[in-house]
Amino acid sequence: MLVKEFWFDKRIAFVTAMLILYMLTAAFTPYTSWTWAAAGSGIVLFFFIEYLVHRFALHGIFSKIMPKAYREHDIHHKDPKNIRYMLTPNAYNVPYHLGLGIAFAALFQNIHMASSIMAGFGAYQLFYEWMHYVSHRPITPRTPWGKWMKQFHMLHHYKNAEGYYGVTHPALDIAFGTTSMPHQIQQLNQKNESSR
């Protein structure tokens, strides 16, 4: 039932449709030796966007640029189980995907490269959306990493909303000091080891 709720959500349907479009476009345009590097760069791009948007637009100094997103994210903190505020709205998904896709096509003058970058971006966004969804639903992740990141994200909601911005990874929290590492990591690791 919960998996169906996720996959049939219009926001996830949009990102999935865009991912399929990017993959088909990349598959039916001339392959280059840079295809996999391009897809990897799309993953890395979303990896940074996940942290930067969460920290600076949804909690920080750029909240005035995106006031509606800031308000809705504040509601998400007050009502974290409400799916309406749990996933990225299409009001942002559409311009992200279309704007970035057009920008990469113009930059590289190559539809295949742009589609490959956006395929990596879209795939990582789906991973992000799933990880965030699982963090707020009574779903036990199957992997130790998933269990650990669910606990990490709960620290953002219930311990310190001005830290723990990563949903799929803590790398930038560690790099920028927005987490009580390594103390919290040690506690999470001990909790996971005792539950095995």
Residue pairs with C-beta under 8 A, 6 or more apart in sequence:
2 137
2 138
2 139
5 83
6 12
6 129
6 130
6 133
7 13
7 16
9 83
9 87
10 90
11 87
11 88
11 89
11 90
11 93
11 129
12 87
12 126
12 129
14 90
14 93
14 94
14 97
15 88
15 93
15 97
15 122
15 125
15 126
15 129
16 126
18 93
18 97
18 118
18 122
19 119
19 122
19 123
19 126
22 101
22 115
22 116
22 118
22 119
22 122
23 115
23 119
25 111
25 112
25 115
26 35
26 39
26 112
26 115
26 116
26 119
29 111
29 112
29 115
30 112
31 112
32 110
32 112
32 113
34 113
34 116
35 112
35 113
35 116
36 116
38 113
38 116
38 117
38 120
39 116
39 117
39 119
39 120
39 123
40 120
41 117
41 120
42 116
42 117
42 118
42 119
42 120
42 121
42 122
42 123
42 124
43 120
43 121
43 123
43 124
44 120
45 100
45 117
45 120
45 121
46 120
46 121
46 124
46 125
46 128
47 124
47 168
47 169
47 171
48 172
50 128
50 165
50 166
50 167
50 168
50 169
51 165
51 166
51 172
51 173
52 172
54 165
54 166
54 167
55 165
55 176
55 178
56 62
57 63
57 65
57 66
57 69
57 70
58 66
58 69
58 70
58 73
59 73
59 161
59 162
59 165
63 69
63 70
64 70
68 91
69 89
69 92
72 85
72 89
73 85
75 82
75 85
76 82
76 85
76 86
77 157
77 161
79 85
80 86
80 136
80 157
81 136
81 137
83 133
86 132
86 133
86 136
87 129
87 132
87 133
88 125
88 129
97 118
97 121
97 122
100 117
100 118
100 121
101 114
101 115
101 118
104 113
104 114
104 117
104 118
105 111
105 114
107 114
108 114
124 168
127 168
128 167
128 168
131 146
131 149
131 150
131 153
131 167
131 168
132 153
132 167
133 139
134 141
134 146
134 150
135 149
135 150
135 153
135 154
135 167
140 147
141 147
141 149
141 150
144 192
147 192
147 195
148 188
148 189
148 192
149 166
149 167
149 168
149 169
149 170
151 188
151 191
151 192
152 164
152 166
152 170
152 184
152 188
153 164
153 166
153 167
155 163
155 164
155 179
155 184
156 163
156 164
156 165
160 180
162 178
163 173
163 178
163 179
163 180
164 170
164 173
164 178
164 179
164 184
165 172
165 173
165 178
166 172
166 173
170 179
170 181
170 185
172 178
173 179
173 181
174 181
